[in-house]
Structures are given as C-alpha cells and as structure tokens.
C-alpha cells in the first residue's frame, strides 16, 4: 500500500516538477530522450537513468547519469517505446514510465526508506567485505585436525588470493544471488547454513570446479565462513562502507546494452575489433565466446539490434561434453542440464580482416603424434607435449567458414603480434602448462598446414648471463651457473608490446594455480628460431603485493596488470637499474623499481590489515591505446567485478564507470572500436560482455540473458 | 576373487599386467567423472582420501554395497559435515569399478 502511494506520488511529480527545471538547457533531438530527475531535496545529481525496450529484435537498454542539476540526456535512441526509471545510491528504483525518442521526460527519484533498501544497489564488493577472513595468525593452516585450513595455505594472502582468483573468477561475489542462500539448499540441509553452502557448491554442472576451490580453502573452514557471511546478512548486517555517486567525468558516460545468446548460457569473453587497429570491423558484428556452456557462438549486430549464433564444430566425435560432467540439482534450474558445450570456447580475438580466432577445444586431450617425443616437429624436438586442453579455431564471417587448428600446446588467451606474419601468441592458463605456443597465421591461411604453422617453446631464463639461449636446467633440476634455467611460469595473460613487439605473459599466483609460487610478469624475446632461441625474463611484484591477473600494454611499452591484493599496477622495464639476466634474475625480484602500485578504491576486508589494498577484484585489464572509451589514449581500465565497473586510471585518478543495471555486472575482458573516426565520441566505444558463469545470480534471475555492453564517455553529461 | 582365480590357474605372470591395466583405466575413469576434483588417493580434499576410505572399510563385508549406495545416492555424516553428492546417472558398471578401485586404495597403475 505504502509502495503504491510512493509510485503514485512519483508519477504525479513527473508531471509537475520537471518541466520548469529542465526547460532551457536540454537540447533534445528526435533521437534523444531527456529531462530532469528531482528528489525530496531537489535535483538528483549523479544518479542513473535507465531506458529499456523489448520492441527491437533483441532486448536493448541505454543508461546515462544525471549532471549536477539533475539533468539527463539519453542520446541516439533507436525508435521504440522505452520503460524508463531512476536508480541511484540512496534511492530505490523509481516507478517505470514509458517514453519515446524525442520526448522530454522529467522523473521523480524515490528516496530509499532505509539503509537496507539503499544497500541493495551497492556493488557486490561492499557486501563481500562482510565475509570474515581468517586472521594472519591462523596461517599457515594446521589442517583438518587443526584449524581447518590446509597446511598448503601458508599465508593470509594465499587465502585472499583463493577467494578472489578461484571463487570470484566465475561469480560476482556479494551480488544478490551470492549473498543470499536459496531456501532450496537450506531445505536440503535441514536448515543448516553450512550444509546449504555445501549443497550450493555442488549445484549445477560446475560442481567439480567449485569442489576444487572449496577443497583448497579446507571445506570445513571455507564453507563455515561463507555460511557465517550469509547468516550475518540474513540477520540484517549491512555493508560498513557506502559507495559514492558518480561525479565529474563519470557522469558523461553512456552505456548501451543488448541481450544475446541464451539465458541458459554464459559468456567468457567477447570481441569487437582488432586490438592492433581499432578501426577494423566498423559497425560490424560483436562476437562472444561461451566457454563451457555451449558450442553456439553468439554474435550481436549492434546496428540492427539483432543477435544470432554460429555453431562451432569439433574434429573428434569422442570429445566429451558438459552434459557428461558431474552435476547436482540447482536452486535455479532443478535437474535441467543447461550447458551443452564441448568446445570450451574461452577467449577470442579479431584479426585485420575481421576473422575471429578462438581458444577452443576440437578433440580430447591426447595430442597427435607430431607433438610427442620422437616427432620431427622442430618444437617437439625441444619440448614434446603429450596433451593439450584447448586448441584453436577460427571463424571467417565473410566466408561463413570454420577452421579447426590442432595445436599441441594448450590455449587460454590469444593476441596477435604486430609483424607481417600476424603471429598469434597464446597463453596456456596455469603456470604448470609451461610452454608458450604460437601460430603463424599468415602461413596457416596460405597453406592450411597446421603442423608447420605452429610452434612452441619452453620458458627459459638467461641465468648464465651470456645473452643467448643455450643448454638449460629443466624443471626440478638443481641450478647450474653455467647453464640457463627453465622455469614453470606458463602464461595466463598474454600480449605483445606496441612499443617493440616483445611478447609478454603473466603467470598466476597460488590462489588460482594451486602451485606454491608467486605470479610473475614474463617478457619473452622470441629470437630467430623461437623454439630454440626464445629467452625470458620474469618479474615479481614487490613484497606484500600478490595475485597478478591479466595484462595489457600501453603504446610506450609499459605493462599494466591487476592484483588480488587490491591494486592496479604498472611495470616499466625501462626503469630497471640492474642487469636483467644472470643468476640474480632467476627469482624475478631484481627490479622492484619497475613497479608502481595504485590502490583500488573501496573498502578492505575487515580481517585484512592492509590499508594499501582493497577488497576489489579485477578479472583482467585492458589498455585503451586508441582512446575508444573517451578518457584519453593509453588509459588502463581494470575490469572490476567487485565494484561492478570499468575502473579507469586517468592521470593518476580513478574514474569508476559502474554499470548499474543489471545489478551484478561482471566482465572478463574488453576491447575498443572506432566505427567512424570523424564522428567524435559517437563514432567509437569500448565493448565488453557479461562474464559471470551465473547470470541468474544477478538481477533478472533465470530470465537474465548475457549482454553486450558498449561504453562511451561524452564531452559532457548532456552531449548528443 | 578374480585375482584368486587367476593365481589358481597359474597365470601369476600375466595377472599383474592385467591388474595394472584395470587400475589405470579406473583411475582414468575417476578423472573423467570428476571424482578427483574432490578426492585424492592420499590426502583429504573436500572428501576423504581414498586410502582412508579403503582403510575404514577393509574389514567390512558389505563395503562394496555401502559405497556403491553412497556414490549413487550421496550421503553425509561419515567423513565430516560436507555431504557426498549423489551421482545417480553414473552407470552401475562404472560405479562398481570405481568402488572396487577405491577399496584397493585407488592405485594409479
């Protein structure tokens, strides 16, 4: 009843208050919707205005932020009827009203009646900080007969890295569906919240992955702390910190979003253009990579607001599928097996001709003979490989053709080099998969010879300091000062430098890898015959910083990454003072002066006494070399799935572009595209996609589809 | 039983090879079915170490039936608070093979 009264008042306010305030400054064209948002105390600055429609071929939404006078302008709206509402910190959603492009529309914001209602709109991170972290004195763990923490978790940082880089790799921790436990699981556990967490981590077709993370934390301790967290929230605990409304340039943003794929699938990554030249594929299709969920690769046509899919084939019919994986009943989907994938399409990149290359599985793990011991393949002679978890595929939209490429090395992320052969460099995932593989795509496209077009190398440091690769000690062997040294730092992130075309990788820390070694940045100089000549350098973040994840490189060759200790970081090799090879380089600790740390905004976990870090977690990072976003060239953007934002570092200051709808924004990669270089901000944008494995944990539940997001920063909040 | 029969028939030389092949295949099956995400032969992960399971049930005559039921239908309370999820769709023959292998201490080969 009270809610109805609020809605009625808001609707009335719409008609009376806005017109006067808005009249003079807004320039609303036929394609725009604009007006003023007012609240109990007048203009509502820094709140979001969300417009959504189902009139187009696929569901479409656009979001902008009000300026300091509460004014808003939704630019370039496709012709349709829109549902429009106001969302903001300190508010609850206003009633939805209907409007069309060309319309002036003033909106009445609805004050949150209490803290709990307001907090429902906070990014998940604010809720996640209510999770208790075992105190530093509990580490190293004393096992299941002691404090429940495995002895392998030696430091508190190992724990934090695990809950971020294992759990938060897939889930928007702190989002509504995570911070609340369904009655379905509680009932299964007879009302016991520990048991409910045990059941929820055994739900669906990812139960095996979750089992690994739970086991890593120590199941009794890990599940107990997560159960205590949700119990606390159920009893009314609220975040101890509050987010601030967008300010300054954060109010200039325009988010455009489209549904694609299926509500039963999820996306890992997506791609709009060629990283090396953002003018490739103007106004073209955006392509997703659906990882384990399906072999159906979705695309979006952002001009015509249409989505579609192409099905990736695989080479061996014996390839196992997700339907054969261990599974448990889900609170959302019951016993239905929603994932039907075989091809594990993890990451995708676009080449100069608009072809899309995927890290994907085309056959079971066992490698063909040419990869193995005894093969004449030049790389197999150096490092024979018996199995690979993923290989490569390529889709040519112009020809509507798939190519499947049987690599000996495992692929995870992909990026092209900047040379005439368009070498596709790959990462493998974990550090233990310690080979760096590549495909000469020019040769492959000319010959289709997958064996001759691929190569790989072990990662070898020049520890004898003679400047060339020669005999090396292998993994597990004692060091020999006369030799080089092979290290176990398989790439997770991979990128080539725009400055010198060197290949950079990044290896994962203990929380992801479950290998007791830190994460590193790795610089690889391929040389003339990479299998035999490639030399690596490794760099470890300074003491106290941990959990590197992903990397990108700016035009000057500075490497950017994110850390689970709660920072963005840059590494400038040019700042290194000492020698970069020789025995001292084997630890990766030889260039602390190359690193600069930027603490993520937001609160820290209460149990973590490190003011230099925040509870924020970013999955990856993208450097906007060509200024497609609108915040300047070379701006690094962390993809933060705690703060649910694209978090840009602009001249040392944070610009947080929080995606407020649907709640639970979680992404894993982004890229930029220039559609029309002469059209200013309208001719370019930064593209990303939903990345959580569980869209249904967020706003919209099982009706929520994966989305494509285009993000643009205008010169002002009212630009059109 | 099978092993006794082989010994009785004088096939002692070939028996180890046959058993090695079966163990290896079952270890592969355990990997394929995802058992090893939560279990390890030697140490506790989410679930108990398989060697601990073998030790616990070594003198129990209905061990195969008990563990088969546990795999198929799940259960809790024997090894701690985390329940064993049900694996009702795993074919009976595979469950039988897995249980036999676990009761041998989950040898890799």
Boltz contact constraints between the chains, C-beta under 6 A:
constraints:
  - contact:
      token1: [A, 144]
      token2: [B, 44]
      max_distance: 6.0
  - contact:
      token1: [A, 194]
      token2: [B, 81]
      max_distance: 6.0
  - contact:
      token1: [A, 198]
      token2: [B, 82]
      max_distance: 6.0
  - contact:
      token1: [A, 198]
      token2: [B, 83]
      max_distance: 6.0
  - contact:
      token1: [A, 202]
      token2: [B, 85]
      max_distance: 6.0
  - contact:
      token1: [A, 208]
      token2: [B, 34]
      max_distance: 6.0
  - contact:
      token1: [A, 208]
      token2: [B, 37]
      max_distance: 6.0
  - contact:
      token1: [A, 211]
      token2: [B, 37]
      max_distance: 6.0
  - contact:
      token1: [A, 211]
      token2: [B, 38]
      max_distance: 6.0
  - contact:
      token1: [A, 211]
      token2: [B, 46]
      max_distance: 6.0
  - contact:
      token1: [A, 212]
      token2: [B, 37]
      max_distance: 6.0
  - contact:
      token1: [A, 214]
      token2: [B, 46]
      max_distance: 6.0
  - contact:
      token1: [A, 215]
      token2: [B, 45]
      max_distance: 6.0
  - contact:
      token1: [A, 215]
      token2: [B, 46]
      max_distance: 6.0
  - contact:
      token1: [A, 219]
      token2: [B, 46]
      max_distance: 6.0
  - contact:
      token1: [A, 219]
      token2: [B, 82]
      max_distance: 6.0
  - contact:
      token1: [A, 326]
      token2: [B, 34]
      max_distance: 6.0
  - contact:
      token1: [A, 328]
      token2: [B, 85]
      max_distance: 6.0
